[in-house]
Amino acid sequence: MTTRRTRHLIEAQIPALRRFARALLRDAEAADDLVQDCLLRALSRWHLLRSEEELRAWLFAMLRNLHIDGLRAKARRGTPVALDLAPEPAAAGTPEASLQFTQVMQAIGRLPLEQREVLLLVGVEDFSYEATARILGIPRGTVMSRLSRGRAALRALTEEPPTETDRSGPRPPLRSVK
């Protein structure tokens, strides 16, 4: 049986969990289902939570693990064919902002899962390196490495190639200075 305090603590985390799930899955309905599964699991295993201070990281780790379990199950079943393809909702603002938002989200979707997870947890959800390492079950240095590589890959995917007028000729090769 859940208490009012338990419900309040969990409800406060739902928007961030939905954001993370939507970024991982890029499908609003599947993300909502994943969050619901996560919340059901959290409530059924509430007694396993060590302290309320760890609740946010505990929920994100649980959501991520459910996502990975889903990926493994999907790999065993195969990919279903979509019957109707709904367009993505447009971002608020100017058409240019909407286009840029769409391009960034597509670029994030093309990143490897490991880089995408770290980028979303650190960059969007504002987890520290240590908390991200606990959520993902990896060393802090690995978090920093994946974040660096993810940011570089995202930058490369979203930058426009230079036009003929922008090019200043070939760049000299870098050399190491001792």
C-alpha positions as a printed NumPy array, in Angstrom:
array([[  0.   ,   0.   ,   0.   ],
       [  1.404,   3.386,  -0.955],
       [  1.305,   6.418,   1.235],
       [  0.48 ,   9.92 ,   0.131],
       [  4.14 ,  10.912,   0.574],
       [  5.287,   8.011,  -1.621],
       [  2.861,   9.011,  -4.364],
       [  3.995,  12.639,  -4.148],
       [  7.691,  11.693,  -4.374],
       [  7.118,   9.498,  -7.4  ],
       [  4.728,  11.887,  -9.169],
       [  7.346,  14.64 ,  -9.02 ],
       [  9.666,  12.476, -11.155],
       [  7.174,  11.573, -13.902],
       [  7.897,  14.513, -16.269],
       [ 11.643,  13.815, -16.253],
       [ 11.066,  10.079, -16.705],
       [  8.759,  10.759, -19.664],
       [ 11.328,  13.079, -21.243],
       [ 14.068,  10.478, -20.902],
       [ 11.84 ,   7.666, -22.193],
       [ 10.682,   9.718, -25.193],
       [ 14.254,  10.587, -26.075],
       [ 15.292,   6.938, -25.832],
       [ 12.357,   5.514, -27.779],
       [ 11.338,   8.421, -30.055],
       [  7.749,   7.182, -29.769],
       [  5.387,   8.947, -27.37 ],
       [  3.049,   5.993, -26.787],
       [  5.852,   3.498, -26.235],
       [  7.586,   5.98 , -23.919],
       [  4.433,   6.426, -21.837],
       [  4.092,   2.639, -21.608],
       [  7.722,   2.374, -20.5  ],
       [  7.213,   5.03 , -17.809],
       [  4.077,   3.268, -16.599],
       [  5.926,  -0.045, -16.388],
       [  8.711,   1.7  , -14.497],
       [  6.287,   3.258, -12.009],
       [  4.493,  -0.036, -11.44 ],
       [  7.792,  -1.776, -10.817],
       [  8.918,   1.013,  -8.476],
       [  5.752,   0.786,  -6.412],
       [  5.96 ,  -2.991,  -6.198],
       [  9.605,  -2.799,  -5.119],
       [  9.397,   0.303,  -2.939],
       [ 10.78 ,  -1.667,  -0.002],
       [ 14.073,  -2.074,  -1.926],
       [ 14.739,   1.69 ,  -2.079],
       [ 17.553,   2.474,   0.332],
       [ 16.789,   6.16 ,   0.836],
       [ 14.482,   8.781,  -0.605],
       [ 17.512,  10.823,  -1.692],
       [ 18.347,   8.079,  -4.2  ],
       [ 14.8  ,   7.916,  -5.587],
       [ 15.462,   9.857,  -8.802],
       [ 18.538,   7.83 ,  -9.757],
       [ 16.755,   4.61 ,  -8.724],
       [ 13.798,   5.383, -11.002],
       [ 16.017,   6.341, -13.953],
       [ 18.085,   3.173, -13.549],
       [ 14.888,   1.12 , -13.405],
       [ 13.516,   2.83 , -16.531],
       [ 16.777,   2.256, -18.396],
       [ 16.883,  -1.404, -17.4  ],
       [ 13.293,  -1.881, -18.551],
       [ 14.212,  -0.198, -21.842],
       [ 17.172,  -2.537, -22.337],
       [ 14.994,  -5.544, -21.483],
       [ 12.523,  -4.301, -24.099],
       [ 15.271,  -3.972, -26.705],
       [ 16.406,  -7.51 , -26.031],
       [ 12.849,  -8.821, -26.291],
       [ 12.325,  -6.853, -29.511],
       [ 15.512,  -8.337, -30.963],
       [ 14.172, -11.815, -30.225],
       [ 10.74 , -11.034, -31.746],
       [ 11.848,  -8.939, -34.717],
       [ 10.646,  -5.506, -35.792],
       [  6.899,  -5.08 , -36.355],
       [  5.689,  -3.228, -39.429],
       [  3.988,   0.094, -38.635],
       [  0.515,   0.347, -40.149],
       [  0.203,   4.098, -39.891],
       [  3.015,   6.567, -39.553],
       [  2.02 ,   9.647, -37.572],
       [  4.107,  12.767, -38.073],
       [  6.145,  14.123, -35.178],
       [  4.53 ,  17.06 , -33.367],
       [  6.042,  20.376, -34.367],
       [  8.156,  22.288, -31.877],
       [  6.826,  25.628, -30.701],
       [  8.343,  28.716, -32.24 ],
       [  9.467,  29.654, -35.69 ],
       [  9.635,  27.207, -38.575],
       [ 13.422,  27.439, -38.419],
       [ 13.402,  26.491, -34.738],
       [ 11.063,  23.594, -35.482],
       [ 13.329,  22.36 , -38.262],
       [ 16.417,  22.681, -36.075],
       [ 14.682,  20.832, -33.217],
       [ 13.696,  18.016, -35.578],
       [ 17.231,  17.777, -36.955],
       [ 18.768,  17.643, -33.465],
       [ 16.312,  14.964, -32.335],
       [ 17.066,  12.905, -35.447],
       [ 20.796,  13.317, -34.813],
       [ 20.386,  12.201, -31.195],
       [ 18.48 ,   9.182, -32.469],
       [ 21.405,   8.228, -34.708],
       [ 23.878,   8.206, -31.81 ],
       [ 24.815,   4.833, -30.318],
       [ 22.609,   3.962, -27.328],
       [ 25.502,   4.303, -24.859],
       [ 26.268,   7.862, -25.982],
       [ 22.587,   8.804, -26.223],
       [ 21.881,   7.647, -22.66 ],
       [ 24.782,   9.61 , -21.188],
       [ 24.008,  12.71 , -23.254],
       [ 20.374,  12.685, -22.146],
       [ 21.085,  12.002, -18.475],
       [ 23.844,  14.606, -18.128],
       [ 22.783,  17.185, -20.689],
       [ 19.004,  17.09 , -20.425],
       [ 18.187,  15.618, -17.019],
       [ 21.134,  17.372, -15.322],
       [ 22.456,  14.328, -13.464],
       [ 26.013,  14.55 , -12.188],
       [ 28.682,  12.264, -13.64 ],
       [ 28.577,  10.199, -10.447],
       [ 24.786,   9.794, -10.518],
       [ 24.871,   8.936, -14.214],
       [ 27.57 ,   6.339, -13.531],
       [ 25.387,   4.764, -10.813],
       [ 22.305,   4.75 , -13.058],
       [ 24.15 ,   3.114, -15.945],
       [ 26.349,   0.891, -13.787],
       [ 29.597,   2.128, -15.355],
       [ 32.677,   3.986, -14.054],
       [ 32.643,   7.793, -13.892],
       [ 35.453,   7.999, -16.441],
       [ 33.399,   5.99 , -18.914],
       [ 30.533,   8.463, -18.449],
       [ 32.883,  11.346, -19.238],
       [ 34.303,   9.56 , -22.276],
       [ 30.893,   8.643, -23.693],
       [ 29.636,  12.166, -23.08 ],
       [ 32.597,  13.676, -24.899],
       [ 32.231,  11.315, -27.844],
       [ 28.459,  11.81 , -27.908],
       [ 28.757,  15.588, -27.939],
       [ 31.358,  15.451, -30.715],
       [ 29.209,  13.086, -32.774],
       [ 26.113,  15.218, -32.221],
       [ 28.036,  18.316, -33.241],
       [ 29.267,  16.564, -36.388],
       [ 25.752,  15.37 , -37.244],
       [ 24.127,  18.778, -36.787],
       [ 26.736,  21.084, -38.327],
       [ 26.13 ,  22.229, -41.857],
       [ 28.972,  21.595, -44.284],
       [ 30.826,  24.802, -45.176],
       [ 29.902,  26.497, -48.425],
       [ 32.438,  27.462, -51.065],
       [ 32.615,  31.024, -49.717],
       [ 33.188,  29.769, -46.146],
       [ 36.187,  27.647, -46.993],
       [ 39.505,  29.215, -46.279],
       [ 41.505,  26.488, -47.892],
       [ 42.898,  23.314, -46.417],
       [ 43.786,  23.457, -42.763],
       [ 47.35 ,  22.714, -41.767],
       [ 47.796,  19.408, -39.954],
       [ 47.982,  19.564, -36.176],
       [ 51.322,  18.904, -34.582],
       [ 52.127,  18.052, -31.005],
       [ 54.063,  20.553, -28.951],
       [ 56.295,  19.245, -26.179]])
